[in-house]
Amino acid sequence: MKFNRRQFLGQAGVGVLAIGAVSMLPASAQAADTVDLAALLKPGPLGDNMMGDPKAPITVVEYMSLTCSHCKHFHDTTWKPFKEKYIDTGKVHFIMRDFPLDPLATAAIMLAHSAPNDNFFPMVDLLFDQQEKWAFVENPVPALLDLAKQVGFTQETFELTLKNQALLDAVNAVKERGANEFGVNSTPTFFINGSRHPGALSIEEMDKLLAG
């Protein structure tokens, strides 16, 4: 059976997100540009996916959505030099958090969290690299399954992941907290030692912010 993006929920045995996903949540127009760093660094129900030295002088938290074209632009243009220059050298501790903008993004990040052998970041890289093949097509599930198999999923584990209510609740809890407590209302949004900076920052913009 083929089904389009709208029919994604509750069809073809991948009954996944028929249980629902949180819609985009409005943040206060008066949201502060700086949040409490200790509160921000409190992990969500799934823990945090991190790179770099936890004792680094700078912590960068990114809220992202895997169907977001701006997040993909950051991944394609800034992520590699940022990682090499700051994370790999011990200058930045990096945390990636979920802020899925639609049910398909929710499904994708659920797969990343469940990727075999702790392959969260490789799965995220793969999903961004191949975004046009699954995020903007009429029949996304076969494309997502093909990508998931590349990191070790079987069809059975793929379907079980997308039906995991506890995992869905945890993803949504991270998004709700990002919106309600930290003023996240778009993706990507970065927090640099608690200072909020929305948008697909270039490496030059990152250099200026991290130098400050």
DAHU-V970312 format. One record per helix or strand of 3 or more residues. SS is the DSSP state (H for helix, E for strand). FROM is the first residue (numbers start at 1). LEN is the number of residues. If there is no record, write none. Layout:
ss=(SS | SS)
from=(FROM | FROM)
len=(LEN | LEN)
//
This chain:
ss=(H | H | H | E | E | H | E | H | H | H | H | H | H | H | E | E | H)
from=(6 | 16 | 37 | 49 | 58 | 69 | 92 | 103 | 116 | 120 | 131 | 140 | 155 | 165 | 189 | 195 | 203)
len=(3 | 4 | 4 | 3 | 7 | 19 | 7 | 11 | 3 | 10 | 4 | 11 | 8 | 18 | 4 | 4 | 9)
//
